[in-house]
Amino acid sequence: MKRLSLVYRNQTEGKSLRINIPEPIDNIDSAELEQDAQSLIDNGLVPAGYVFMEKIKRKK
């Protein structure tokens, strides 16, 4: 099973937040992914103070 993790970090508190997406598509456009990750912040789905840091792809 494949999984994509979006990692956000709170720069003032040093805490991190991870959103896991099971079975992501194979050809993910990095620029679009970064825009979508930012949209989660802009729409309040990720708490204020967090910034998108990285994506991690894993296979289980």
N, C-alpha and C positions, 0 to 999 in steps of 0.2 A: 504494500500500500504506500502510495506517495503522499507526502504532506508538505505544504508550504507554510512557513512560519514568518509572520511579519513582527519585527521586534521594534518596540517603541521605548524610549528612555526619557524619564523625567530628569531634566538637567539640574534642577535645584535640589531635589531629594535623592537623586542617584538610583531611584527605583526603576525597574523595567517592567514592561507589559508585553506579552506575546499573544498574538492571535494566530491560531492554527487553522489552516484551510485544507481539508482532506481532498485528495484526488484532484489537484490543480491541473489545468491544461498543460501540455508539454511546451508549447512555444509562447512563453510569456514575454511580452515586450517590457523591458526594464523601465523605460520612461513612462509608459502607461501605468505600470504597477506603482511607481512612485507617486504619480498623480492620484491614483485611487487610494493609496495609503494616506496621502494628505487629505483627501476628501473625508476619510473616516474621522480625522481630527476636526476638520472644518464643520462637519455636521454633528459634532458632539458625541460621536460613538466611541471615541478615545478621549479620556479625560484631559482637561486643560493642563498645559504645562509639559505634555509629552510631545516628543518629536520622533519622526520615523528614522530609524537607524540602519536597519538592514533586513534582507530577506534571506531565509535559510531553506533550502530544498533538501528533503530527506526521503529516503526510501526505507521501508520496513520490510 
